[in-house]
């Protein structure tokens, strides 16, 4: 396996992770992204190398950013990552002012006890 195949497979696995986390089927994701269900399946299995545009459409359907997709480390603590993703989804729906307030609270909590 070459490096490109490895990246394509890992990207597909990450997309599958986020789809399952969201609790939707490949069919629903395909409908949400206006893509063919076979395309979603092939990408998740690492059999198709998607364009950035296609990844952006899929991420949009999953409610995540491209940055979230690429920065997600599948070897990290899954429970913590799932919680972070839930928090991110909520924050994306909040007004900017509230997001700033939450950020200050988190910053205070992270310094607690140090």
N, C-alpha and C positions, 0 to 999 in steps of 0.2 A: 504494500500500500504506500502510495506516495503522499507527500504533504498536502497536496490539493484534495485528494480523496479524504484524508483525515479531517480537514477543515470542513468539507461538505458534509461528512457524516456527523461531526460534532454540532454543526449548525442545525442540521435536521433534528438531532436529538434534543437540542435546546428548544426548538420550536415545538416539538412534541410535548416537552415538559410544560411549557407555558400554556399550550392548548389544554392539556389535562388539568393543569392548575385552575384554568378558567372554567373547566367543566363542560366543554363543548366537544362535539364530534368533529371529525375531519369534514364531514358533509356540511355542518353548520359553518365551520371556518371558511370553507370554500365559497359558500353562499355570501358570507359577510365580506369576503375579499374579492368577489366576482372572479374566482378562479375555478378551474376544473378540479373535482375531488381527486382524480388520479394524479394531478400535479402536486397537490398537498401531500398525498401519500408518498410519492416518489421523493419529494424534498425531505420529508421526515425520515425516510429510510436511507437518505444519503445517496440516492440513485440519480438525482437531478441537481445540477448546480444552478441555483436561482440567481437572477440578476438582482442588483440592489433595489431596483424599482419593485420587483416581486416581493423581496423581503420587506420592503417598506409597507406594501399592501397587507402582507400577512401580519406584520407587527401591529398595524393599525387595527386589524380584526381581532387581535389578541389584547389590545389595549396597552401595549408596551411600545417603547421607542427602540430604534435600531441600536442605540447606545446600550440599553438594558440587555438586549439580545447578545451583543458582542461582549459585554462586560460580565455577564453571568458566568459563574464558575461552577460547572456541574459537580465538581468534586468537593465543594464546600458543604457545610451543614445544611441539608435539605430543609429541615424544619425552620431554621432561621431564614433561609432564602425565601421560603413560601410566605413567611410573615412579612418580610421586607416587600415582597411583591404585592401583598394585600394592602399594606400601608401606602405603597406607591400608587396603586389604583385609586385609593380614597383621596390621596393628595391631589391627583390630577383632576379631580372633580370639584375641588375647593377653589374659592377665590384666592387670588395671589396674597392678599392681606392675611388671610387665615393660614396659608402655607408658611408665610414668614413667621407667624406666631408659633406654629408647630415647630419650625426649625429652631427658634430660640429655646423652646422647652426642651427639645432633644439635646441641644448643646449644653443646657444646664444639667440635664440628667447624666450626660456622659462625663461631666466633671464631678459628679456627686461622689463623695468619699475619697477623692484624690487629694 
